[in-house]
Amino acid sequence: MFFSSLSSIEYPALMITGEHIQQATARIAGYVRRTPIIELEPSAWEIEGRLALKLELLQHTGSFKPRGAFNTILSAGEIAQAGVIAASGGNHGAAVAYAARQLGHAAEIFVPESTPQVKLERLRGYGARVTMIGASYAEAYAASRVRATATGALQIHAYDEPDVIAGQGTLAQELDAQMTEVDSVIVAVGGGGLVGGIAAWFRGRAKVIAVEPERCPTLHRAMEAGEPVDVEVGGVAADSLGARRIGGLAFELARRYVDRVLLVSDDEIRRSQWALWDNLRVLAEPGGATALAALRSGKYRPAPSERVAAIVCGGNVDPAKVGERGSA
C-alpha cells in the first residue's frame, strides 16, 4: 500500500514528493487521459503574459478527479468484496464510481438527500449504488465512514488523503512536460486536493496561484488563521468548490509552496465561464472557470514575458446555464 492507511497527522504533507507523483503517473497510465493544453494568442482577453489553458475538463467524467480516484484504488492492493465508498454527489462521486467500474469493483456513493436527480442518475449510470442520507455533505460523509467500517470497503476521501493528492499531482507533472519553462500555474481551490498536488510537484519551481470564489474562501481563511477553519460556503461554484474546510494535507503544502490566494466574485466567474464558451467553445462549469477569472478580472497580472498556465478543471454544467455574460 502506498499512502492509503496513513492519515494527515501520521504522514506529513511534505513527504508527498515528486517521486510519489511520478509513481502515481505510472500507476494510472492507461486509465486517465492526457488532457491537452491550448496556447492562446498574445494579449488574449487583454491579459499580459503568455497564457495557456490546461483543458482538464476533457478528462473522464468531466473533471480532474479520476486521477486521484484511480491512484487511491490501485495503491490499495486487495480490495474487499464491498468495494469502495465515497461521499459526494458531485465530481468526486462520479470519479470514484467510474474508476471502480473500470477496475471491476463495487462502488457505493453517499449523497445528501438534496442531491439533484440528474446527479443521481449519473452516479447510477456509472454502476454505483447510491445511498441518500442526511441534509448535508457532512452527514453523508459521516454515514459513509460508518458503512466503510462495517463492511471493510475502501473509503476514498474527496481531497484530504495522500493517495488522492498524489494522483491529482499527476496533472502538474503532465503540464510540466507539455509547457516549456512554465512560470506560474493558476488553479481553483475547493478542498485542496488539486492545489496540493500541484504544489507538491512544483515545490517553488513555478509560482502556484490559488483562486477561490469570494463565497467559498476556504484556503484564504485558513491562511489568515494559520490553520484550517470552518467557513460558510455558497455561490455559483459551491457545487464543486464548496468545501467548508481546507484539507489538512493541502494546507500544509499550500502554506509552503502556494505564492498567494486570490478571491474572485461570482460575476467574475460567470463572465469567464461565458468567455471560455464564446471565444473557445469550451463549456466549463463555474469551478472550472474560476482560475481564469483571476486573470480576466485583473486580480492576477502576469508580467509580459511570464508563461502562465490556467487550469480549466471541470466541465460538468448544464449548457443552458452558460448563457449569461455576467454584468459589465
N, C-alpha and C positions, 0 to 999 in steps of 0.2 A: 504494500500500500504506500502511496506517495505522501499525501498530506491528510487524507480524509479523517483519520482518527484523532487529529490534533486540533485543539481549539485555538482561538486567537490569543488566549492567555498563555497556553503551553508552547506555542510556536511563534516566535517573534516575527512580525511582519517583514522586517528587513532581511529575513532569511528566505524570502521569496525572491529568487535571483534570476538573472538572465539564463543561467543553466537550466533552472526548473522550467522556465518558459520555453526554452528550446526543446526540452524533453516533452512538454505538452504539445508543441508543434508536431513533433514526430508521432506522438501518440494519436492525435486526432486527424492526421493526414488521411485523406480519402473519405472522411466523414463530413468535413466542412468545406465550404467554397473559399477559394482565394478571391476575395472581392476586389473590384477594380478601383483605381483612382482616376480622377479626371482633372487635368491641369487646366485652369482657366486662363483666359487671355489677360494681359496686363491691365490693371485697374478695373477688373470686373466688379460691378456694383460699387465702383469708386473706392475700392479697398486697395490700400497700398500693399506692397509686397507681392510675392509670387505664390498665388493661392492654388491649392489642390484640395479636392474633396475625396475622402475615402468613403466609398459607397457601400457601407456595411449593411444597409437596408436590403441589399440583394442577397444576403446570407439566407440559409434555410430558415423558415418560419418568420422571416422579415425583420430580424434583429441580430445583434452580436451574441445573444445569449447561448446558442448551441455550442459555442466554443467551450464555455465553462461547464455546460451540462455533459458534453461528451468526455471532457477531460476527467471530470469527477467520477463518472461511471466506469470509465476504462482504467482509472487508477485504483479502483476499489477492490480489484481481484474478484473473488467469488461473490456473487450477489444472491441473497436469499430468494426463495420462491416468491415471496411477497413483492420483490422488485424494488422500485424506487418510489419515493414520496416527496412531494414539494407542495408548498403553499403559495399560490399565485393564480389569479385569473387572467394575468397579462402575458407579457413576453417570456418571462421565466417559466411559467407553467407550460406554455406552448413548446418551448425549447426542450424542457425535460421530457415531456410526452413524446416529442418527435425523436429525441435521442434514444429513449428507452425502446421505442418501437423498432428503430433501425438496428438496435443491438439485441433485440429479442427478449426484452424484459417487460414485465408488467409495470404499469405506472398508475399511481393514484394522485390526483391533484386536488388539494383542499382549497376551496374558494369561499369568499363571503357570500351570504345569501343575496346580496345586492348585485352580484355579477350579471352583466347583460347576457341575454340568451345567445347572442351571436358569438360571444366568447366561449360559452359552454359548448356550443356546437363545434367550435373549432377544436377545443380540447378533446372532445369525444371523437372528432374526425381523425385525430392522431392516435386513437386507440386507447386513450386514458380513461380510467374510472374517475368520475368527478364526484366529490363529496362537498355539498354545500352546507356550511355551518358558520354561525356567528354573524355579527353585524359588521365586522371589520377584518382587515387582513391579520391583525394581531391575534384575534380569536381563532381564525382559520389556521394560522401558524401553530398556535398552542395545541390545537386539536391534532394537527399533523404530527407533532412531536410525540403525543401520547400514542397515536397509531403506530408510528415507527418503532417505538419502544416495545409495544405489544407484539408486533409482527416480525421484527428484525429487518424491515425494509430499510434501504439506504436513504437517509434524509439528505436532500440537496438544498442548501440554503441559497437564496437568490443572489447573495453578494458577499456575505461575511464568512468566507471559507477559503482556505489557501488553494485548494484544487480549482475552485471556481475562478479566483483571481488570476492564477497562473494560466488557466485556459483563456480568459479574456485578454491576458497579456500577449497571446499569440497574434492578436490584431496588430499590436505595436511592432512585433518582430517582422510581420509581413509588410507593414507600412515602411519600416526602415529599409527593407530590401527594394521596395518599389520607388522610393524617392531618394535622390542623391542629396546628402547633407541637409536633412530636414532640420530647421532651426526651432520651430515651435509647433506643438500639437494642441489643438483646441478641442476639448471634449466635454460633453454634458455629463452631469453627475446626478445620480439618484441615490442608491445605497452605497455606491462607491466601488463596485467590482471592476468596472471598466477603467475608471481613472486610476485605481490601484494597480491594475495590471500594466497599464501604460507607464505609470510612474516607476514600477518595478523594473520594466525593461530599459527605459532611457536613463534613469538614475542621474539626471543632471546633464546628460549629453545633449538633450534638447529641452527647451522650456516646455513644461506641461501647464496649460492654462485651463483651469476648471471653470465650467459655466453652469449656473443653476437659475431656474426661474425665481423671481422675487418671492413667489408664494410657496416655494419649496427650498428654503435656504439651509439645507441640512449640513453641508460641509462648511458653509460660510459661518453659521452659528457655532459649529464645533471649533473652528479656528479661533473665533473670538473668545470662546470659553476655555480653550486649551484642552478640551476633551469632548467626546461625543455627548450630545444633549438631545432631548426630545424637542421637536418643533411641530407646529401646526402646518399642515400642507393643504394645498388646493390649487385651483387654476387649470389652464388648458393642458398642461403636461403632467398633471398629477397621476394619470394612469400608468405612466412609465417612469417618472422621476419623483414620485411622491413618497419616498421612504421617510419615515418620521425620525429616524436616527441614522447617522452615517455608521457604516460598519467599522468596528474597532481596528481591523487589519488595514482597511483602506485609509483610515485616519492617520495611522502611524506612517504609512507610505506618503500620504499627501503632505503631512506637515514637514517632511524632509525634502521631498522631490517635486512638489507642485509649486510653481512660481507664484501664482495668485489665484484667487477665487473671485469670479465676477458674477453679478446678478443682472438678469435681463427681465423685462416686463412681458406679460402675456401678449401684449400688442406687438412687441418686437419679435416675439416668437412667431406669431401669426404671419407677420409680414415676411419673415424669412421662409416660412413654410410656403407661402404663395410664390415668393421669388424663385425657389427651387423648382416649383411646378411651371411657372410662367416662362422662365428663361431656359431651363434644362429638361423640362418634362420629367423631373424626379419627384415622386409622390412620397413625401416624408410625413411621419407623424409629428406632433408638436415636439416631443422629446428629441426626435431625430433632427429637427431644425434648430435646436437650442444653441448648439455650438456656433453655427453660422450667425445666429442673432447677435452674438458678442462682437463679431466683425462688422456686420452690416449696420449696427447701431453706433459704432464708434467706441464701444466700451473697451475694445482692444484694438489698438492701432499699430499694425506692423511697420517696421522700417521698410523703405523702398526695396531693398535687396533681400529682405527676410523671406525664407522659404517656409510657408505656413501650410499645415495640413489640418483641415477641419473634418471631424468625424460625423458623418450622417449615419447615425447608429440605429435607426429604426424606421420602418415604413408601414406599420400596421395602423391604418387610418381609413375611415370611410371617405372615398373620393368626393362625396357630396359636401363634406365639411371643409374642403380646401378651396372654397370659392370666395373667400374674403381676403382682401389685400391687407386688412388692418387699417386703422385710421392713419391719416397722414401725419 
